């Protein structure tokens, strides 16, 4: 009479556990990058919401008037500590810069105190995005900020 195997052998169970462990290790790293990208996008959203009112204020009153925070503007968020506007240059090469800084706590480690900067060139009306975020989480629309030597 033949014995019929009932259940799994120990080696089969160990192989399944090893495969699950490998998949979990890969998934956790990918998930952390995914959440960091989502948190980093908040800075772009807040800065993007300020582009139109800032450009309008600059066109009506010049760069110093554009440096004021527009009434009702949201300049902080869950992951962004704040946005600081500054004006620079002299006419006709005036510029306007908005820097969003991520919070020192409560964010992914890749975002701690990192910045996203929008620069507005008054002369040609163009916006440029730069950031010192890690390449893994930096939005494709932003150029990498080169650190000073």
C-alpha positions as CSV (number, residue, x, y, z in Angstrom):
1,X,0.0,0.0,0.0
2,X,1.3,3.5,-0.9
3,X,1.5,6.3,1.6
4,X,0.0,9.5,0.3
5,X,1.8,12.7,1.3
6,X,-0.3,15.1,3.2
7,X,1.0,18.7,3.5
8,X,4.3,20.3,2.6
9,X,7.8,19.2,3.6
10,X,10.0,21.4,5.7
11,X,12.3,22.3,2.7
12,X,9.3,23.4,0.6
13,X,8.1,25.7,3.4
14,X,11.6,27.2,3.8
15,X,11.9,27.9,0.1
16,X,8.5,29.7,0.1
17,X,9.6,31.8,3.2
18,X,12.9,32.7,1.5
19,X,11.1,33.8,-1.7
20,X,8.7,36.0,0.3
21,X,11.6,37.5,2.2
22,X,13.4,38.5,-1.0
23,X,10.3,40.0,-2.5
24,X,9.6,42.0,0.6
25,X,13.1,43.4,0.7
26,X,12.8,44.7,-2.8
27,X,9.2,46.0,-2.3
28,X,10.1,48.0,0.9
29,X,12.9,49.9,-0.9
30,X,10.6,50.7,-3.9
31,X,7.8,51.7,-1.5
32,X,10.1,54.1,0.4
33,X,11.2,55.8,-2.9
34,X,7.5,56.0,-4.0
35,X,6.5,57.7,-0.8
36,X,9.5,60.1,-1.0
37,X,8.4,61.1,-4.5
38,X,4.9,61.7,-3.3
39,X,6.1,63.8,-0.4
40,X,8.4,65.8,-2.7
41,X,5.6,66.6,-5.1
42,X,3.9,68.7,-2.5
43,X,6.6,71.3,-2.9
44,X,5.9,71.5,-6.7
45,X,2.2,71.7,-6.1
46,X,2.6,74.6,-3.6
47,X,5.1,76.5,-5.8
48,X,3.0,75.8,-8.9
49,X,0.0,77.4,-7.2
50,X,1.9,80.6,-6.7
51,X,3.2,81.0,-10.3
52,X,0.1,82.8,-11.7
53,X,-0.5,85.3,-8.8
54,X,3.3,86.1,-8.6
55,X,3.6,86.6,-12.4
56,X,0.5,88.8,-12.3
57,X,1.8,90.9,-9.3
58,X,5.1,91.3,-11.1
59,X,3.5,92.4,-14.4
60,X,1.4,95.0,-12.5
61,X,3.9,96.4,-10.0
62,X,7.4,95.0,-10.7
63,X,9.5,92.5,-8.8
64,X,9.3,94.0,-5.3
65,X,5.5,93.8,-5.4
66,X,5.7,90.2,-6.6
67,X,7.8,89.4,-3.5
68,X,4.8,89.7,-1.3
69,X,2.9,86.5,-0.5
70,X,-0.4,86.7,-2.4
71,X,-3.4,87.0,-0.2
72,X,-4.8,83.6,0.7
73,X,-1.7,81.8,-0.7
74,X,-0.8,78.4,0.9
75,X,2.9,78.4,1.6
76,X,3.2,75.5,4.0
77,X,2.1,71.9,3.9
78,X,2.3,68.6,5.6
79,X,5.9,68.0,4.2
80,X,6.9,71.6,3.3
81,X,8.0,73.9,6.1
82,X,7.6,77.0,4.1
83,X,8.2,79.0,0.9
84,X,10.5,82.0,0.9
85,X,10.2,84.5,-1.9
86,X,13.2,86.8,-2.9
87,X,13.8,89.3,-5.6
88,X,17.1,89.9,-7.4
89,X,18.8,91.6,-10.3
90,X,18.2,95.0,-11.8
91,X,15.9,95.9,-14.7
92,X,15.7,94.5,-17.3
93,X,17.4,91.4,-15.8
94,X,15.2,91.1,-12.7
95,X,14.5,87.7,-11.3
96,X,12.1,86.4,-8.7
97,X,12.9,83.2,-6.7
98,X,10.6,81.0,-4.6
99,X,12.3,78.4,-2.4
100,X,10.3,75.6,-0.8
101,X,12.1,73.8,2.0
102,X,11.0,70.4,3.3
103,X,10.5,69.9,7.0
104,X,13.4,68.6,9.2
105,X,11.1,65.9,10.7
106,X,8.1,63.9,9.6
107,X,9.3,63.4,6.1
108,X,11.2,60.7,4.2
109,X,15.0,60.8,5.0
110,X,15.7,61.7,1.4
111,X,13.8,65.0,1.8
112,X,15.0,66.3,5.2
113,X,15.7,70.1,4.8
114,X,16.0,69.7,1.0
115,X,14.7,72.5,-1.3
116,X,12.9,73.0,-4.5
117,X,13.4,76.4,-6.2
118,X,11.4,78.1,-8.9
119,X,13.1,81.0,-10.6
120,X,11.1,83.5,-12.7
121,X,13.0,85.5,-15.3
122,X,11.0,88.8,-15.6
123,X,12.7,89.6,-19.0
124,X,11.3,86.6,-20.9
125,X,8.6,85.5,-18.5
126,X,9.9,81.9,-18.1
127,X,10.0,79.7,-15.0
128,X,12.9,77.4,-14.2
129,X,12.9,74.6,-11.5
130,X,16.0,73.5,-9.7
131,X,16.4,71.2,-6.7
132,X,18.9,69.6,-4.4
133,X,16.8,66.5,-3.9
134,X,18.3,63.1,-4.5
135,X,18.1,61.9,-8.1
136,X,15.8,59.0,-7.1
137,X,13.1,61.4,-5.9
138,X,13.8,64.7,-7.8
139,X,11.0,65.5,-10.3
140,X,12.0,65.1,-13.9
141,X,11.0,68.8,-14.5
142,X,13.6,70.1,-12.1
143,X,17.3,70.3,-12.8
144,X,19.8,69.2,-10.2
145,X,21.3,72.1,-8.1
146,X,25.1,72.0,-8.3
147,X,26.6,72.4,-4.9
148,X,29.2,75.1,-4.5
149,X,32.8,73.8,-4.1
